Amino acid sequence: MTQPLQAKQVSVSFDGLRALSDVTLDIPPARVSGLIGPNGAGKTTLVNVLTGFQSPTTGSVVCDGRDVSGLSAHKLRRLGVARTFQGGRLFKDLSVLDNLEVTGVGLGLTRREAASRAVDMLDWVGISHLMTDIAGSLPYTDERRVGIARALMMAPSFVLLDEPAAGMSAHEADDLADLIARIVKDMKCGVLLIEHNISLVLKICEHIHVLDSGELIDEGDPAHIKTSEKVLHAYMGTQGDVDMQGAIL
């Protein structure tokens, strides 16, 4: 795809409570974009809308120039919009290989084709040694890596990574940064990184969107975000003279 995945004036309300308010953003192909914000800002709700797990109350989602707001998550996945989940959501009683194979079959491959693609993907991500492990036995950080490998099955056009660095050490986060760079370079995939690890976001994202209380309060390159008073206020509750890099990294 050559056009971005877009949210256009998206609002979401739950029983009268507005979780998102007129949010507009683009996820360009073959680039890494970031989405940050305090807890409860609406980040996961926005990811759910962009991937078909939640319908917008108003507004639309556009993929490759087409309004896909009414499509299910399964249909959007077949169009090339993939995601990971904060909680992993692996099939815990299946092996790591089977977790990827199930995804391949769901996307239209035969079992033989899906198994072959799954082996290749685990090798590409660098976790082929986990192939026969039962998913439910994995450490938390390995669950994250398997979730990414599963999302990358069939080379999606866009992948939305929901807090993939949660629980990772600094070294593991560096390895994740390298993997995300390869996803963009080798697959030409557009990545939206949703993270509380602001250091990682500032390091690898070209453009960053900031949500607070369901509203997009600022966006720009890392240099802009580091010095944004609006972003500082969202995270610190004050507009005092505080260096963002020192305050929230």
C-alpha positions in Angstrom: 0.0 0.0 0.0 1.2 3.5 -0.8 -1.5 5.4 1.2 -1.6 5.7 5.0 -3.9 4.0 7.5 -6.0 6.9 8.8 -8.3 7.8 11.6 -10.5 10.8 10.6 -12.2 12.7 13.4 -12.8 9.6 15.3 -14.8 9.8 18.5 -15.8 6.8 20.8 -18.3 7.0 23.6 -19.2 4.3 26.1 -22.5 4.8 27.9 -22.2 8.6 27.5 -18.5 8.7 28.6 -16.3 9.9 25.7 -13.1 7.9 25.4 -11.9 9.6 22.2 -12.8 13.0 20.9 -12.4 13.9 17.2 -9.0 12.2 16.8 -7.3 12.4 13.4 -4.0 10.8 12.6 -2.2 9.1 9.8 0.0 6.0 9.9 2.2 6.3 6.8 3.5 3.1 5.1 7.2 2.1 5.6 7.8 4.4 8.6 7.7 4.2 12.4 5.1 6.4 14.1 4.5 6.7 17.8 1.5 7.0 20.0 2.0 8.1 23.6 0.0 9.5 26.5 -0.7 8.9 30.2 -2.7 6.0 31.5 -6.3 6.3 30.4 -5.5 8.6 27.6 -7.4 6.5 25.0 -4.5 4.9 23.3 -5.8 1.3 23.3 -9.3 2.4 22.3 -7.8 4.2 19.3 -5.8 1.0 18.4 -9.0 -1.0 18.7 -10.8 1.4 16.3 -8.0 1.3 13.8 -7.9 -2.5 13.8 -11.6 -3.3 13.7 -12.1 -4.3 17.3 -14.1 -1.2 18.1 -16.5 0.8 15.9 -16.1 4.5 16.1 -19.2 6.4 17.4 -18.4 9.1 14.9 -15.7 9.6 12.3 -14.1 7.0 10.1 -11.1 4.7 9.5 -9.5 4.8 6.0 -7.1 2.2 4.6 -5.5 2.7 1.2 -8.1 5.3 0.4 -11.0 3.1 1.3 -13.4 3.7 4.2 -13.1 0.5 6.3 -14.9 1.8 9.4 -17.5 -1.0 9.3 -15.2 -3.9 8.7 -14.5 -6.6 11.3 -11.0 -7.2 12.7 -10.7 -10.4 10.7 -11.5 -8.6 7.4 -9.1 -5.7 8.2 -6.4 -8.2 9.0 -6.8 -9.8 5.6 -6.5 -6.3 4.1 -3.1 -6.0 5.8 -3.8 -4.3 9.1 -2.3 -6.3 12.0 -1.7 -5.7 15.7 -0.4 -7.0 18.9 -2.1 -6.9 22.3 -1.0 -5.7 25.7 -1.9 -9.1 27.3 -0.3 -11.2 24.6 -3.5 -13.2 23.8 -1.6 -16.2 22.6 -3.2 -19.6 22.4 -1.6 -20.7 25.6 -2.2 -24.5 25.2 -0.6 -24.5 21.7 3.1 -24.4 20.8 4.7 -21.2 19.6 4.8 -22.7 16.1 1.1 -23.6 16.2 0.2 -20.1 17.3 1.7 -18.7 14.1 0.4 -21.6 12.0 -3.2 -20.9 13.1 -2.8 -17.3 12.0 -1.6 -18.4 8.6 -4.5 -20.8 8.1 -6.9 -18.0 9.2 -5.4 -15.8 6.5 -6.1 -18.4 3.8 -3.0 -20.6 3.7 -3.0 -24.4 3.8 -1.6 -26.0 6.9 1.5 -27.0 5.1 2.0 -23.5 3.8 1.2 -21.9 7.1 3.7 -24.2 8.9 6.4 -23.3 6.5 5.7 -19.6 6.7 5.6 -19.8 10.5 9.0 -21.4 10.7 10.4 -18.7 8.4 8.9 -16.0 10.5 10.1 -17.3 13.8 13.6 -17.5 12.3 13.4 -14.0 10.9 12.3 -12.6 14.3 15.1 -14.5 16.0 13.0 -16.8 18.2 13.1 -20.1 16.3 14.5 -21.7 19.5 11.1 -21.2 21.1 9.3 -23.0 18.3 8.2 -26.1 20.2 7.6 -24.4 23.6 4.0 -24.2 24.8 2.9 -20.6 24.6 1.5 -20.6 28.1 4.9 -21.5 29.6 6.8 -18.5 28.1 8.2 -15.6 30.1 6.4 -12.4 29.7 8.9 -10.8 27.3 9.0 -13.9 25.1 5.2 -13.7 24.8 5.7 -10.2 23.4 8.1 -11.4 20.8 5.9 -14.3 19.7 2.9 -11.9 19.5 5.0 -9.7 17.1 5.9 -12.7 15.0 2.3 -13.8 14.8 1.2 -10.3 13.8 3.8 -10.3 11.0 2.5 -13.4 9.3 1.7 -12.8 5.7 3.7 -9.5 5.7 0.9 -6.9 6.6 1.0 -3.4 5.3 0.6 -1.9 8.8 1.3 -3.3 12.2 0.2 -1.6 15.5 2.3 -2.7 18.4 0.5 -2.1 21.7 3.1 -1.7 24.5 5.6 -4.4 23.1 8.4 -3.2 25.4 6.4 -3.7 28.6 8.5 -5.6 31.2 11.6 -5.6 29.0 15.1 -4.7 30.2 17.0 -1.9 28.5 18.9 -4.5 26.5 15.7 -6.2 25.4 14.2 -2.9 24.4 17.2 -2.2 22.3 16.7 -5.6 20.5 13.1 -4.6 20.0 14.1 -1.3 18.4 16.4 -3.2 16.0 13.5 -5.6 15.1 11.1 -2.7 14.5 13.7 -1.1 12.2 13.9 -4.4 10.2 10.2 -4.6 10.0 10.1 -1.3 8.2 13.2 -1.9 6.1 12.6 -5.5 5.0 8.8 -5.6 4.9 8.1 -1.9 4.0 5.5 -2.1 6.7 4.1 1.0 8.5 4.5 0.7 12.3 2.5 2.4 15.0 4.3 2.0 18.3 2.1 2.5 21.4 4.4 2.7 24.4 4.9 3.9 27.9 8.7 3.5 27.3 9.0 7.1 26.0 12.8 6.7 25.5 12.2 3.9 23.0 9.5 6.0 21.2 11.8 9.1 20.9 14.6 6.9 19.7 12.9 5.1 16.8 9.8 7.1 15.8 9.9 9.7 13.0 6.6 11.2 14.0 4.8 11.0 17.4 1.2 11.6 18.3 0.2 12.4 21.9 -3.2 11.6 23.4 -4.5 12.9 26.7 -8.1 12.4 28.0 -9.1 11.1 24.6 -7.9 14.1 22.7 -4.9 14.5 20.4 -3.0 17.3 22.2 0.2 17.4 20.1 2.2 15.7 17.4 5.5 16.1 15.7 9.1 14.8 15.5 11.0 13.7 18.6 12.7 17.1 19.0 9.3 18.8 19.1 7.8 16.3 21.5 10.7 16.6 23.9 10.1 20.3 24.4 6.3 20.4 24.1 4.7 22.2 27.1 1.4 20.4 26.3 3.1 17.0 26.5 4.9 18.0 29.7 1.6 19.1 31.2 -0.1 15.9 30.3 2.6 13.8 32.0 3.5 16.0 34.9 0.4 17.9 35.7 2.3 21.1 35.6 3.6 23.5 33.0 6.6 24.3 35.1 10.1 24.6 33.8 10.9 20.8 33.7 13.0 19.1 31.1 10.9 16.4 29.4 13.8 14.1 28.7 14.8 14.1 32.4 11.3 14.1 33.7 9.6 11.2 32.0 12.3 9.0 30.4 
